[in-house]
Amino acid sequence: MSSANTISPSTEDFLVSSKLHYQTPASPDYDTTRQVYALSHDRPSVIVRPRDAAEVSVLVKHCVAEGVPFVVRAGGHDLYGRSVVDGCLTIDVRDINHVEVDADRMTAEVGGGILLDRLLEELEKHRLHTPTGGIGSVGLVGWALSGGYGDSSAWGGLGLDNILAAKVVNAKGDLVEADDEMLKGIRGSGGFGIIVEVTIKVYPADEVRNPKSPSFSHLLFSLSLFFYYPCPLVSGKD
Ligand SMILES: Cc1cc2nc3c(=O)[nH]c(=O)nc-3n(C[C@H](O)[C@H](O)[C@H](O)COP(=O)(O)OP(=O)(O)OC[C@H]3O[C@@H](n4cnc5c(N)ncnc54)[C@H](O)[C@@H]3O)c2cc1C
């Protein structure tokens, strides 16, 4: 990094030769891409948008080798705006947003940069659903790594409860499948690398939105109503 908000010639050469998509402060779309939910005036020296795990891997290897500081960005809803930092390279993973449903296993392999509204739209095509937060522009992974609470937590648990597997580009830039220990860490706090894919649990949309069979709590509630307000025919009241 040569100065606060410019990239070094070697990083620019690398980005060009690797055919990575990137925007510098001089690029026309930079300000739109940089926008995050928090009121942040920080300006990354460059925003790089890898399209798959292999691109994340070469990018991290370059940053590590050259000592380029970087941060990760998906939905940009970090409350402190930590996914855009002055002078840092932002790895914007929003273009890694595939959804592969396995209806037999009731799971989906989901790109690490997917936003909640796109995920729900894709699952809806298969009449499936999964727990999310209430704001569609939040990133699934960032949401789940911070616990992942939402209205759906009552039937599906927290976001982190629904992560079954993860593919991660680690601090060396290698793509690894998370083992049990790393998965436990990911569910506990997240920061073990760049998550390029998670396998999540999915649920039949009709059942979780309009349960056909009453749950135990519905049953208890109905019984309590019955005994509290007895039916007029049974009780003989008017
Ligand atoms: C308006 C608003 C509504 C919210 N609603 C809810 C809610 O209903 N329930 C709830 O639980 N939380 C909610 N949150 C909190 C939100 O889930 C967290 O701030 C979450 O970290 C945002 O993720 P993001 O990808 O959108 O943000 P970003 O700013 O893009 O990312 C935040 C951080 O997550 C990490 N990260 C993101 N993607 C990856 C990845 N693929 N690999 C590795 N690290 C990654 C990075 O460290 C990154 O800096 C809300 C926040 C806001 C601002």
The ligand as a MOL file (V3000), in Angstrom:
LIG
                    3D

  0  0  0     0  0            999 V3000
M  V30 BEGIN CTAB
M  V30 COUNTS 53 58 0 0 0
M  V30 BEGIN ATOM
M  V30 1 C -30.9160 -2.5880 9.7560 0
M  V30 2 C -30.2950 -3.8100 10.4250 0
M  V30 3 C -31.1090 -4.8940 10.7230 0
M  V30 4 C -30.5870 -6.0170 11.3630 0
M  V30 5 N -31.4380 -7.0250 11.6820 0
M  V30 6 C -30.9700 -8.0930 12.3620 0
M  V30 7 C -31.8650 -9.1400 12.7610 0
M  V30 8 O -33.0720 -9.1170 12.5110 0
M  V30 9 N -31.3290 -10.1760 13.4440 0
M  V30 10 C -29.9970 -10.2340 13.7580 0
M  V30 11 O -29.5840 -11.2290 14.3730 0
M  V30 12 N -29.1380 -9.2820 13.3820 0
M  V30 13 C -29.5830 -8.2020 12.7090 0
M  V30 14 N -28.7040 -7.1910 12.3640 0
M  V30 15 C -27.2680 -7.3250 12.6750 0
M  V30 16 C -26.5740 -7.9920 11.4580 0
M  V30 17 O -27.0180 -9.3400 11.3650 0
M  V30 18 C -25.0500 -7.9680 11.6420 0
M  V30 19 O -24.5990 -6.6300 11.6950 0
M  V30 20 C -24.3560 -8.7230 10.5000 0
M  V30 21 O -22.9770 -8.8750 10.8230 0
M  V30 22 C -24.5010 -7.9980 9.1770 0
M  V30 23 O -23.9540 -8.7960 8.1440 0
M  V30 24 P -23.7510 -8.1370 6.7060 0
M  V30 25 O -23.1300 -9.1550 5.8100 0
M  V30 26 O -25.0180 -7.4960 6.2450 0
M  V30 27 O -22.7440 -6.9450 7.0310 0
M  V30 28 P -21.2470 -6.6360 6.5660 0
M  V30 29 O -20.9830 -5.2880 7.1290 0
M  V30 30 O -21.0720 -6.8240 5.1040 0
M  V30 31 O -20.4150 -7.7300 7.2850 0
M  V30 32 C -20.2350 -7.6610 8.6790 0
M  V30 33 C -19.0740 -8.5590 9.0520 0
M  V30 34 O -19.4900 -9.9220 8.9410 0
M  V30 35 C -18.3830 -10.7030 8.5110 0
M  V30 36 N -18.7490 -11.4020 7.2770 0
M  V30 37 C -19.7880 -11.1540 6.4370 0
M  V30 38 N -19.8090 -12.0520 5.4460 0
M  V30 39 C -18.7520 -12.8590 5.6560 0
M  V30 40 C -18.2140 -13.9910 4.9610 0
M  V30 41 N -18.8010 -14.4870 3.8640 0
M  V30 42 N -17.1180 -14.5900 5.4750 0
M  V30 43 C -16.5270 -14.1200 6.5920 0
M  V30 44 N -16.9760 -13.0770 7.2880 0
M  V30 45 C -18.0730 -12.4510 6.8200 0
M  V30 46 C -17.2160 -9.7660 8.2850 0
M  V30 47 O -16.4130 -9.7270 9.4370 0
M  V30 48 C -17.8780 -8.4310 8.1100 0
M  V30 49 O -17.0460 -7.3720 8.4740 0
M  V30 50 C -29.1920 -6.0700 11.7080 0
M  V30 51 C -28.3690 -4.9730 11.3980 0
M  V30 52 C -28.9050 -3.8630 10.7660 0
M  V30 53 C -28.0240 -2.6830 10.4640 0
M  V30 END ATOM
M  V30 BEGIN BOND
M  V30 1 1 1 2
M  V30 2 1 2 3
M  V30 3 2 2 52
M  V30 4 2 3 4
M  V30 5 1 4 5
M  V30 6 1 4 50
M  V30 7 2 5 6
M  V30 8 1 6 7
M  V30 9 1 6 13
M  V30 10 2 7 8
M  V30 11 1 7 9
M  V30 12 1 9 10
M  V30 13 2 10 11
M  V30 14 1 10 12
M  V30 15 2 12 13
M  V30 16 1 13 14
M  V30 17 1 14 15
M  V30 18 1 14 50
M  V30 19 1 15 16
M  V30 20 1 16 17
M  V30 21 1 16 18
M  V30 22 1 18 19
M  V30 23 1 18 20
M  V30 24 1 20 21
M  V30 25 1 20 22
M  V30 26 1 22 23
M  V30 27 1 23 24
M  V30 28 2 24 25
M  V30 29 1 24 26
M  V30 30 1 24 27
M  V30 31 1 27 28
M  V30 32 2 28 29
M  V30 33 1 28 30
M  V30 34 1 28 31
M  V30 35 1 31 32
M  V30 36 1 32 33
M  V30 37 1 33 34
M  V30 38 1 33 48
M  V30 39 1 34 35
M  V30 40 1 35 36
M  V30 41 1 35 46
M  V30 42 1 36 37
M  V30 43 1 36 45
M  V30 44 2 37 38
M  V30 45 1 38 39
M  V30 46 1 39 40
M  V30 47 2 39 45
M  V30 48 1 40 41
M  V30 49 2 40 42
M  V30 50 1 42 43
M  V30 51 2 43 44
M  V30 52 1 44 45
M  V30 53 1 46 47
M  V30 54 1 46 48
M  V30 55 1 48 49
M  V30 56 2 50 51
M  V30 57 1 51 52
M  V30 58 1 52 53
M  V30 END BOND
M  V30 END CTAB
M  END
